[in-house]
Amino acid sequence: MTTNNHNIILKECALHEPCSYIEGNTQSIHYKVIQECTKDQCEALILRGWRRFGSMYFRPICQECRKCESLKIDVERYTFSKSERRILRKNSHLNTFIRQPTLTREHLDLFDHYHRYKHITRSWDAPKSDPKNYYSSFVQGHGDFGFEVLYFEEEKLIAVDLIDILEEGISALYCYYDPEYNHLSLGRYTLLQQIEFAKRLGLKWIYLGYYVEGCQSLAYKSTYSPSLELIGRPEEDEIPIWRELPENRFI
């Protein structure tokens, strides 16, 4: 994988900071800020265990801990369970729109509401959203592959799902929703919608990002099967190898 004048690495560094997933641990993260990243270059990074927020791509490089596992769902062989079909039916009344990422007061208010709820239920940090931070994390760097899926109940925005639609799959970036609609299982519903969308587009994968055993906030990723995990941390000139996970891998 190479870069050219249209996708220049503006900044590349490694940072050491408190672990986002395991309390008491520290983490080492490799960051790249890439200007005008192409769809192919983005997918090449995602296939090697990187994640994207805005123009920034990152990957853990912790030497003493390898608990972050990159997962992807096998869309072609995925079959919806009875409970998943119920969730899809339960939300069939919602209005859905997909477009390139934007920033509005509705976005920020919903983002704040969601994170205040997670602060109470999961002890997440809940700083008030800043328009500049939101823009740099979720709007900037979308190229021709980054989108937001908006979910409305009548005229009310109740969920935002940020995704990258790549050549072979959809990369799930971030989702937030109105906790007053927990009865609709919006977190699960938006991911099931990604799977349905990928099936319609003939895409092979949903790139789920990291699963970390013991991290409650990421536990949902273990419930989707068939799925594969990335072996190791391949460099950009190495071919990434993914192996299928047995169905009871996380039990």
C-alpha positions as CSV (number, residue, x, y, z in Angstrom):
1,M,0.0,0.0,0.0
2,T,1.5,3.3,-1.0
3,T,0.5,7.0,-0.7
4,N,0.6,9.7,-3.4
5,N,0.2,13.4,-3.6
6,H,-3.6,13.0,-3.1
7,N,-3.4,11.1,0.2
8,I,-0.5,12.5,2.1
9,I,0.3,11.4,5.7
10,L,0.4,14.7,7.5
11,K,1.3,13.3,10.9
12,E,2.4,10.0,12.3
13,C,3.2,9.2,15.9
14,A,2.8,6.8,18.8
15,L,1.1,7.9,22.1
16,H,1.1,6.2,25.5
17,E,-2.0,6.8,27.5
18,P,-4.6,5.2,29.9
19,C,-6.3,2.2,28.2
20,S,-9.7,3.0,26.8
21,Y,-10.9,-0.6,27.4
22,I,-9.3,-2.1,30.5
23,E,-9.3,0.0,33.6
24,G,-5.8,0.4,35.2
25,N,-4.0,-0.5,32.0
26,T,-2.0,1.8,29.7
27,Q,-2.1,1.6,25.9
28,S,0.2,2.4,23.1
29,I,-1.5,3.7,20.0
30,H,-0.1,4.3,16.5
31,Y,-1.7,7.3,14.9
32,K,-1.7,8.6,11.3
33,V,-3.4,11.7,10.0
34,I,-4.0,11.2,6.3
35,Q,-5.2,14.0,4.0
36,E,-7.7,12.9,1.3
37,C,-7.4,9.2,2.0
38,T,-8.8,7.1,-0.8
39,K,-11.4,4.3,-0.4
40,D,-8.8,1.7,-1.4
41,Q,-6.2,3.0,1.1
42,C,-8.8,3.2,3.9
43,E,-9.8,-0.4,3.3
44,A,-6.2,-1.5,3.2
45,L,-5.7,0.0,6.6
46,I,-9.0,-1.4,8.0
47,L,-8.0,-4.9,6.8
48,R,-4.7,-4.5,8.8
49,G,-6.5,-3.6,12.1
50,W,-6.6,0.2,11.9
51,R,-9.7,2.3,12.8
52,R,-10.7,5.7,11.4
53,F,-12.0,8.8,13.2
54,G,-12.1,11.7,10.8
55,S,-8.8,12.0,9.1
56,M,-7.1,10.1,11.8
57,Y,-6.3,6.4,11.6
58,F,-5.1,4.5,14.7
59,R,-4.1,1.0,15.8
60,P,-3.0,-0.4,19.2
61,I,0.7,-1.4,19.4
62,C,0.8,-2.4,23.0
63,Q,3.8,-4.8,23.5
64,E,2.6,-6.6,26.7
65,C,-1.1,-6.9,25.8
66,R,-2.8,-8.3,22.7
67,K,-6.4,-8.3,24.0
68,C,-7.7,-5.9,21.2
69,E,-8.9,-8.3,18.5
70,S,-10.1,-7.0,15.1
71,L,-13.3,-8.7,14.0
72,K,-15.4,-8.8,10.9
73,I,-18.8,-10.4,10.2
74,D,-19.1,-12.8,7.3
75,V,-22.1,-11.1,5.6
76,E,-22.6,-13.7,2.8
77,R,-23.2,-16.5,5.4
78,Y,-24.9,-14.5,8.0
79,T,-28.5,-15.6,8.9
80,F,-30.7,-13.5,11.1
81,S,-31.9,-15.2,14.2
82,K,-35.6,-15.1,15.4
83,S,-34.8,-12.4,17.9
84,E,-33.0,-10.3,15.3
85,R,-35.9,-10.6,12.9
86,R,-38.1,-9.4,15.7
87,I,-35.9,-6.3,16.2
88,L,-36.0,-5.6,12.5
89,R,-39.8,-5.8,12.5
90,K,-40.1,-3.7,15.6
91,N,-38.3,-0.9,13.9
92,S,-39.8,-1.1,10.5
93,H,-41.8,2.1,11.2
94,L,-38.6,4.2,11.5
95,N,-37.6,6.6,8.6
96,T,-34.0,6.1,7.5
97,F,-31.8,8.5,5.5
98,I,-28.2,8.0,4.4
99,R,-25.9,10.9,3.4
100,Q,-22.4,12.2,3.8
101,P,-21.7,13.1,7.5
102,T,-23.0,16.4,8.7
103,L,-23.0,18.5,11.9
104,T,-26.2,20.0,13.3
105,R,-27.5,21.0,16.7
106,E,-29.7,17.9,16.6
107,H,-26.5,15.7,16.3
108,L,-24.8,17.4,19.2
109,D,-27.9,17.2,21.5
110,L,-28.4,13.6,20.8
111,F,-24.7,12.9,21.2
112,D,-24.7,14.6,24.6
113,H,-27.9,12.7,25.7
114,Y,-26.4,9.4,24.7
115,H,-23.1,10.0,26.5
116,R,-24.8,11.3,29.7
117,Y,-26.7,8.0,29.8
118,K,-23.5,6.0,29.3
119,H,-21.8,8.0,32.0
120,I,-24.5,6.8,34.4
121,T,-24.8,3.2,33.2
122,R,-21.2,2.4,32.2
123,S,-19.2,5.2,33.9
124,W,-18.1,6.6,30.6
125,D,-16.5,10.0,30.5
126,A,-19.2,12.5,29.5
127,P,-17.6,15.8,28.5
128,K,-20.1,18.2,26.7
129,S,-19.7,17.7,23.0
130,D,-17.7,20.4,21.2
131,P,-18.6,21.1,17.6
132,K,-14.9,21.2,16.5
133,N,-14.2,17.9,18.1
134,Y,-17.3,16.3,16.7
135,Y,-16.5,17.6,13.2
136,S,-12.9,16.4,13.4
137,S,-14.0,12.9,14.6
138,F,-17.1,12.2,12.5
139,V,-17.4,14.6,9.6
140,Q,-13.8,15.4,8.4
141,G,-12.0,12.9,6.2
142,H,-15.1,11.0,4.9
143,G,-14.0,11.2,1.3
144,D,-16.3,9.4,-1.1
145,F,-16.8,6.5,1.3
146,G,-17.9,7.9,4.7
147,F,-21.6,8.2,5.4
148,E,-24.1,8.7,8.3
149,V,-27.3,6.8,8.6
150,L,-30.0,8.8,10.3
151,Y,-33.0,7.2,12.0
152,F,-36.1,9.1,12.7
153,E,-39.3,8.3,14.6
154,E,-41.7,10.6,12.7
155,E,-39.7,13.9,12.8
156,K,-37.5,13.2,15.7
157,L,-33.8,12.1,15.2
158,I,-33.3,9.1,17.5
159,A,-30.1,7.4,16.2
160,V,-27.0,8.2,14.1
161,D,-24.9,5.4,12.7
162,L,-21.5,6.4,11.1
163,I,-20.1,4.0,8.6
164,D,-17.6,3.7,5.8
165,I,-18.8,1.9,2.7
166,L,-15.7,0.3,1.1
167,E,-15.1,-2.0,-1.8
168,E,-15.6,-5.3,0.0
169,G,-17.4,-4.3,3.2
170,I,-18.9,-1.7,5.6
171,S,-16.7,-0.4,8.4
172,A,-18.8,0.4,11.5
173,L,-17.3,3.6,13.0
174,Y,-19.6,4.8,15.7
175,C,-23.3,4.7,16.7
176,Y,-25.2,6.8,19.2
177,Y,-28.9,6.9,19.9
178,D,-31.6,8.3,22.2
179,P,-31.6,6.1,25.4
180,E,-35.3,6.9,25.8
181,Y,-35.9,4.5,23.0
182,N,-34.0,1.6,24.6
183,H,-37.1,-0.6,24.0
184,L,-36.3,-0.5,20.3
185,S,-32.8,-2.0,20.8
186,L,-31.4,0.7,18.5
187,G,-27.7,-0.4,19.0
188,R,-28.5,-3.9,17.7
189,Y,-30.9,-2.6,15.1
190,T,-28.4,-0.3,13.4
191,L,-25.9,-3.1,13.1
192,L,-28.5,-5.4,11.7
193,Q,-29.4,-2.7,9.2
194,Q,-25.7,-2.6,8.2
195,I,-25.8,-6.3,7.5
196,E,-28.9,-6.0,5.4
197,F,-27.5,-3.1,3.5
198,A,-24.2,-5.0,2.8
199,K,-26.2,-8.0,1.6
200,R,-28.1,-5.7,-0.8
201,L,-24.9,-4.2,-2.1
202,G,-23.2,-7.6,-2.5
203,L,-20.5,-6.7,0.1
204,K,-18.7,-9.5,2.0
205,W,-17.9,-8.0,5.4
206,I,-18.9,-5.8,8.3
207,Y,-15.7,-4.6,9.9
208,L,-16.6,-4.4,13.6
209,G,-13.4,-2.9,14.9
210,Y,-12.0,-4.2,18.2
211,Y,-13.4,-6.8,20.6
212,V,-11.7,-6.8,24.1
213,E,-12.6,-9.6,26.4
214,G,-13.8,-8.3,29.7
215,C,-14.9,-4.9,28.3
216,Q,-18.6,-4.7,28.8
217,S,-19.1,-1.9,26.2
218,L,-17.7,-4.2,23.4
219,A,-19.3,-7.4,24.5
220,Y,-22.0,-7.2,21.9
221,K,-19.5,-7.9,19.2
222,S,-19.1,-11.5,20.4
223,T,-22.7,-12.3,19.6
224,Y,-22.4,-12.1,15.8
225,S,-21.5,-15.2,13.9
226,P,-20.0,-16.3,11.5
227,S,-17.1,-13.9,12.1
228,L,-13.4,-13.8,11.6
229,E,-10.5,-12.3,13.6
230,L,-7.3,-10.7,12.3
231,I,-4.1,-12.6,13.1
232,G,-1.4,-10.3,14.5
233,R,-0.7,-6.7,13.4
234,P,0.4,-7.0,9.7
235,E,2.4,-4.1,8.3
236,E,1.3,-2.3,5.2
237,D,3.4,-4.4,2.9
238,E,2.2,-7.7,4.4
239,I,-0.9,-9.6,3.4
240,P,-3.5,-9.6,6.3
241,I,-4.7,-13.1,7.4
242,W,-8.1,-13.5,8.9
243,R,-9.2,-16.8,10.5
244,E,-12.7,-17.9,11.2
245,L,-13.8,-18.0,14.8
246,P,-15.6,-21.0,16.2
247,E,-19.2,-20.2,17.2
248,N,-18.4,-20.7,20.9
249,R,-15.2,-18.7,20.8
250,F,-16.4,-16.1,23.3
251,I,-18.5,-18.3,25.6
